[in-house]
Amino acid sequence: VEEISGYSKYFSIDSEKLSQAIPPETAIDLPIYFKALRAAKCEGNLKFLVNSEIVEEIVLKGEGVSPQ
């Protein structure tokens, strides 16, 4: 978690690595309790401002390997 001047704390998630951890043909809904800091991804990372309510929901589709 880092501090940005003028903003409250934020954290970032590597969405590509997270997708690799999800099996294909699977999608997970990520209810975000954090307000998005930027509309677009920052270098493959999703950055969120800390917030107390769900402000958006992100669906991540699985790109990992099938479970054997």
N, C-alpha and C positions, 0 to 999 in steps of 0.2 A: 504494500500500500504506500503510495507516494503522495506528497503534498504539491499542489500547483497553486501559484499565487492567484488569488481571486476566486479560487474554487475550493470546495471542500475536498476531502481525501477521495482518491479513486484507486481502483485496481484494474488490472488488465488480464485477459484470458487469451491464450493462444488457441484460437478456434480451430485451426488446422489439426493441432495435436489432439484436441478434444474429439474431433470428428474421427480421427484414426482409432480412438479407443471405443468407438461405437460400431457394432457389427453392421455390414451392409443390409439393405432392405429394412433398416430400422431408423426411426427418427425420434428424437426426444424434444419435448417442449421445455424450454428454459424460461420459466417466469422470472423476469428481471425485477428485483426490488431496488434497482439502482437506475438513476436517470442517465441516459447515454451522454457521454461527454462530447463526442463528435458523431456526426451522422454516418460517416464512412469509417471503415476499419483503418486503424493506424498500423501500417506495416504488418498486416495479418493478425493484429491483436484488437480485441474489442475492449474499449475503455469505458468505464462507467463511473458516474458520480454516485457517491453514497446517498441513498434516498430511502425513505421508510415505506414506500408503497410501490406496488407493481406499476410500472409505467410503460412497459412493453414486453412482448414475449418473442423469443427467438427460437426458431426451429432449426436444430442441427441434424443433418442427415448423415447417417453412418457411412464411413469410407474405410473402415478397418477390415480385418479379416473375419471370415465366417467362423463361428464356433464349431469345433469338430465334435 
